[in-house]
Amino acid sequence: MICLDCKHGKPENGKVTIAFERNGTTVVLKDVPALVCPICGTYYTTEETTDILLKYGDEAVAKGAEIEVFRIIAA
């Protein structure tokens, strides 16, 4: 696979920190497994990982958190 952003790098296994906002809650997820481009830093997560990240976002919103930080523990 060639990076879709820079068109030069070949993404490699790595971990990233992802932050997003949902309904007024800021969610930060650390150590998320992803394919990361060594040239531009663009990352790609699997559909399964994305579903898990969205679940964490839903959980944080349901708790009414303003900021929620999670560390992903890979099995």
Secondary structure, 3 states (H helix, E strand, C coil): CCCCCCCCCCCEEEEEEEEEEECCEEEEEEEEEEEECCCCCCEECCHHHHHHHHHHHHHHHHHCCCEEEEECCCC
